[in-house]
């Protein structure tokens, strides 16, 4: 997840240098909300087991999937800024 943040931050910096504004998308907003839910569940650690994992572990898996999808969305939409900079 940290790699995603650094990569998107770099992409935003390249976009800013090109006078392009990257506004938050539904994926970025969803990522934030899923992270808040996951962290809250990790702190509270409810004793709820779903299959082989605890509820907070499932939430963290959801955080990882949504974070990756958000990064893919950013780079699919604005990856040409990186290629143009070469």
N, CA, C and O of each residue as an XYZ file, in Angstrom:
344
protein
N       0.823     -1.187      0.000
C       0.000      0.000      0.000
C       0.864      1.247      0.000
O       0.494      2.262     -0.590
N       2.010      1.178      0.655
C       2.899      2.332      0.677
C       3.442      2.588     -0.721
O       3.578      3.739     -1.136
N       3.751      1.519     -1.449
C       4.255      1.672     -2.815
C       3.217      2.359     -3.689
O       3.568      3.177     -4.539
N       1.952      2.039     -3.489
C       0.886      2.682     -4.260
C       0.853      4.161     -3.971
O       0.739      4.970     -4.891
N       0.952      4.531     -2.708
C       0.911      5.948     -2.329
C       2.076      6.714     -2.941
O       1.893      7.818     -3.452
N       3.270      6.134     -2.893
C       4.457      6.790     -3.452
C       4.320      6.913     -4.968
O       4.653      7.952     -5.537
N       3.834      5.863     -5.622
C       3.679      5.892     -7.076
C       2.658      6.943     -7.503
O       2.902      7.696     -8.446
N       1.526      7.000     -6.823
C       0.501      7.980     -7.174
C       0.982      9.393     -6.844
O       0.681     10.335     -7.577
N       1.718      9.548     -5.759
C       2.286     10.854     -5.424
C       3.239     11.317     -6.527
O       3.216     12.484     -6.920
N       4.072     10.409     -7.023
C       4.972     10.740     -8.128
C       4.205     11.100     -9.385
O       4.564     12.044    -10.090
N       3.146     10.346     -9.668
C       2.312     10.637    -10.826
C       1.672     12.009    -10.698
O       1.619     12.765    -11.668
N       1.189     12.333     -9.509
C       0.598     13.659     -9.284
C       1.632     14.768     -9.457
O       1.303     15.841     -9.964
N       2.875     14.525     -9.044
C       3.934     15.525     -9.203
C       4.242     15.756    -10.684
O       4.418     16.894    -11.122
N       4.305     14.666    -11.446
C       4.531     14.788    -12.892
C       3.371     15.541    -13.538
O       3.579     16.401    -14.393
N       2.153     15.212    -13.124
C       0.985     15.895    -13.668
C       1.011     17.385    -13.336
O       0.704     18.219    -14.188
N       1.376     17.720    -12.104
C       1.436     19.129    -11.695
C       2.471     19.887    -12.516
O       2.247     21.039    -12.889
N       3.601     19.248    -12.800
C       4.638     19.884    -13.618
C       4.149     20.112    -15.044
O       4.645     20.996    -15.743
N       3.177     19.313    -15.474
C       2.604     19.450    -16.818
C       1.315     20.270    -16.802
O       0.603     20.330    -17.804
N       1.015     20.901    -15.664
C      -0.214     21.687    -15.492
C      -1.479     20.862    -15.690
O      -2.479     21.355    -16.211
N      -1.425     19.606    -15.271
C      -2.587     18.709    -15.336
C      -3.043     18.455    -13.911
O      -2.238     18.124    -13.041
N      -4.334     18.611    -13.679
C      -4.898     18.364    -12.350
C      -5.485     16.962    -12.322
O      -6.288     16.598    -13.181
N      -5.084     16.187    -11.340
C      -5.642     14.849    -11.149
C      -6.573     14.926     -9.946
O      -6.126     14.984     -8.800
N      -7.850     14.927    -10.219
C      -8.813     14.966     -9.119
C      -9.090     13.553     -8.625
O      -8.853     12.572     -9.329
N      -9.590     13.472     -7.417
C      -9.894     12.167     -6.830
C     -11.040     11.513     -7.596
O     -11.997     12.171     -8.003
N     -10.917     10.208     -7.781
C     -11.965      9.444     -8.462
C     -12.732      8.639     -7.422
O     -12.414      8.664     -6.233
N     -13.725      7.942     -7.886
C     -14.480      7.078     -6.987
C     -13.567      6.024     -6.366
O     -13.776      5.624     -5.221
N     -12.540      5.562     -7.121
C     -11.616      4.558     -6.587
C     -10.802      5.122     -5.432
O     -10.589      4.437     -4.431
N     -10.343      6.366     -5.561
C      -9.583      6.982     -4.483
C     -10.435      7.180     -3.234
O      -9.976      6.969     -2.112
N     -11.668      7.586     -3.448
C     -12.586      7.791     -2.318
C     -12.944      6.456     -1.662
O     -13.018      6.351     -0.438
N     -13.164      5.444     -2.496
C     -13.456      4.115     -1.956
C     -12.258      3.581     -1.174
O     -12.419      2.987     -0.107
N     -11.055      3.796     -1.711
C      -9.832      3.347     -1.027
C      -9.748      3.951      0.368
O      -9.466      3.248      1.338
N      -9.993      5.251      0.465
C      -9.930      5.916      1.764
C     -10.927      5.302      2.741
O     -10.574      4.993      3.880
N     -12.157      5.126      2.304
C     -13.189      4.594      3.200
C     -12.916      3.155      3.613
O     -13.151      2.782      4.762
N     -12.425      2.350      2.687
C     -12.093      0.960      3.015
C     -10.914      0.928      3.990
O     -10.879      0.095      4.896
N      -9.943      1.839      3.805
C      -8.814      1.916      4.748
C      -9.289      2.286      6.146
O      -8.845      1.693      7.129
N     -10.182      3.257      6.243
C     -10.701      3.657      7.555
C     -11.409      2.484      8.225
O     -11.205      2.220      9.410
N     -12.243      1.783      7.461
C     -12.951      0.624      8.024
C     -11.964     -0.461      8.440
O     -12.100     -1.044      9.516
N     -10.972     -0.734      7.596
C      -9.985     -1.769      7.913
C      -9.163     -1.449      9.142
O      -8.941     -2.312      9.991
N      -8.710     -0.206      9.239
C      -7.917      0.200     10.405
C      -8.758      0.172     11.671
O      -8.292     -0.253     12.728
N     -10.005      0.629     11.557
C     -10.900      0.602     12.722
C     -11.106     -0.836     13.194
O     -11.050     -1.111     14.393
N     -11.342     -1.743     12.262
C     -11.521     -3.143     12.639
C     -10.239     -3.737     13.216
O     -10.294     -4.553     14.137
N      -9.094     -3.337     12.684
C      -7.825     -3.848     13.212
C      -7.601     -3.361     14.643
O      -7.078     -4.100     15.476
N      -7.994     -2.124     14.928
C      -7.835     -1.590     16.285
C      -8.801     -2.283     17.246
O      -8.416     -2.683     18.344
N     -10.045     -2.419     16.825
C     -11.060     -3.020     17.703
C     -10.924     -4.535     17.804
O     -11.277     -5.130     18.822
N     -10.413     -5.150     16.752
C     -10.206     -6.615     16.648
C     -11.400     -7.418     17.173
O     -11.290     -8.133     18.169
N     -12.547     -7.287     16.485
C     -13.717     -8.065     16.925
C     -13.453     -9.560     16.753
O     -12.779     -9.985     15.815
N     -13.983    -10.321     17.652
C     -13.780    -11.766     17.633
C     -14.766    -12.427     16.679
O     -15.566    -13.275     17.072
N     -14.690    -12.016     15.413
C     -15.560    -12.555     14.366
C     -14.672    -13.252     13.350
O     -13.803    -12.638     12.730
N     -14.907    -14.527     13.195
C     -14.101    -15.313     12.265
C     -14.980    -15.684     11.071
O     -16.081    -16.212     11.235
N     -14.477    -15.401      9.867
C     -15.180    -15.746      8.633
C     -14.283    -16.700      7.849
O     -13.325    -16.282      7.199
N     -14.604    -17.957      7.922
C     -13.743    -18.952      7.281
C     -12.425    -19.053      8.022
O     -12.394    -19.240      9.238
N     -11.338    -18.928      7.279
C     -10.021    -19.107      7.889
C      -9.408    -17.811      8.423
O      -8.330    -17.838      9.017
N     -10.090    -16.670      8.217
C      -9.540    -15.378      8.640
C     -10.489    -14.639      9.572
O     -11.699    -14.864      9.567
N      -9.908    -13.752     10.372
C     -10.698    -12.870     11.225
C     -11.268    -11.747     10.357
O     -10.756    -11.476      9.271
N     -12.321    -11.103     10.836
C     -12.985    -10.035     10.101
C     -12.006     -8.920      9.714
O     -12.040     -8.430      8.585
N     -11.138     -8.522     10.646
C     -10.191     -7.443     10.335
C      -9.174     -7.875      9.280
O      -8.686     -7.036      8.522
N      -8.850     -9.148      9.218
C      -7.932     -9.638      8.185
C      -8.596     -9.588      6.804
O      -7.949     -9.241      5.815
N      -9.884     -9.933      6.738
C     -10.614     -9.798      5.486
C     -10.668     -8.334      5.062
O     -10.527     -8.011      3.882
N     -10.872     -7.456      6.037
C     -10.924     -6.022      5.729
C      -9.596     -5.540      5.161
O      -9.579     -4.738      4.227
N      -8.485     -6.017      5.710
C      -7.170     -5.615      5.199
C      -6.924     -6.166      3.796
O      -6.267     -5.517      2.982
N      -7.443     -7.349      3.511
C      -7.359     -7.871      2.138
C      -8.159     -6.983      1.189
O      -7.732     -6.721      0.064
N      -9.316     -6.526      1.647
C     -10.119     -5.609      0.831
C      -9.368     -4.302      0.601
O      -9.413     -3.744     -0.495
N      -8.681     -3.813      1.629
C      -7.874     -2.596      1.488
C      -6.819     -2.796      0.410
O      -6.626     -1.923     -0.436
N      -6.143     -3.920      0.432
C      -5.086     -4.185     -0.558
C      -5.658     -4.248     -1.970
O      -5.068     -3.692     -2.897
N      -6.790     -4.913     -2.147
C      -7.396     -5.051     -3.477
C      -7.871     -3.695     -3.997
O      -7.605     -3.346     -5.147
N      -8.561     -2.941     -3.170
C      -9.076     -1.636     -3.603
C      -7.924     -0.668     -3.858
O      -7.989      0.125     -4.798
N      -6.879     -0.717     -3.046
C      -5.710      0.139     -3.265
C      -5.048     -0.175     -4.599
O      -4.677      0.735     -5.340
N      -4.898     -1.454     -4.904
C      -4.303     -1.848     -6.185
C      -5.184     -1.408     -7.351
O      -4.677     -0.917     -8.360
N      -6.486     -1.577     -7.220
C      -7.407     -1.156     -8.281
C      -7.348      0.353     -8.483
O      -7.413      0.837     -9.613
N      -7.226      1.085     -7.395
C      -7.114      2.543     -7.481
C      -5.843      2.954     -8.216
O      -5.871      3.869     -9.039
N      -4.736      2.288     -7.925
C      -3.473      2.597     -8.604
C      -3.575      2.290    -10.094
O      -3.119      3.074    -10.927
N      -4.171      1.152    -10.427
C      -4.350      0.796    -11.831
C      -5.188      1.853    -12.539
O      -4.879      2.236    -13.667
N      -6.248      2.327    -11.885
C      -7.102      3.361    -12.459
C      -6.309      4.646    -12.725
O      -6.404      5.222    -13.808
N      -5.534      5.088    -11.744
C      -4.732      6.312    -11.916
C      -3.774      6.170    -13.098
O      -3.698      7.056    -13.949
N      -3.050      5.063    -13.151
C      -2.048      4.905    -14.197
C      -2.680      4.632    -15.560
O      -2.086      4.969    -16.584
N      -3.858      4.035    -15.597
C      -4.556      3.842    -16.869
C      -4.995      5.197    -17.427
O      -4.944      5.427    -18.635
N      -5.424      6.083    -16.541
C      -5.898      7.387    -17.003
C      -4.773      8.380    -17.256
O      -4.872      9.208    -18.161
N      -3.702      8.308    -16.465
C      -2.667      9.340    -16.550
C      -1.266      8.808    -16.808
O      -0.296      9.560    -16.712
N      -1.142      7.539    -17.128
C       0.171      6.956    -17.411
C       0.856      7.585    -18.614
O       2.083      7.564    -18.713
N       0.066      8.147    -19.534
C       0.662      8.793    -20.702
C       1.514      9.993    -20.325
O       2.397     10.387    -21.087
N       1.263     10.578    -19.164
C       2.103     11.694    -18.686
C       3.533     11.220    -18.422
O       4.492     11.954    -18.660
N       3.666     10.008    -17.936
C       4.998      9.451    -17.669
C       5.696      9.154    -18.988
O       6.868      9.486    -19.167
N       4.974      8.529    -19.910
C       5.552      8.203    -21.213
C       5.919      9.484    -21.979
O       6.927      9.500    -22.685
N       5.138     10.539    -21.857
C       5.410     11.794    -22.551
C       6.649     12.482    -21.980
O       7.309     13.253    -22.677
N       6.963     12.207    -20.726
C       8.100     12.845    -20.076
C       9.441     12.258    -20.477
O      10.480     12.814    -20.123
N       9.447     11.168    -21.193
C      10.715     10.519    -21.583
C      11.396     11.254    -22.685
O      12.469     10.844    -23.130
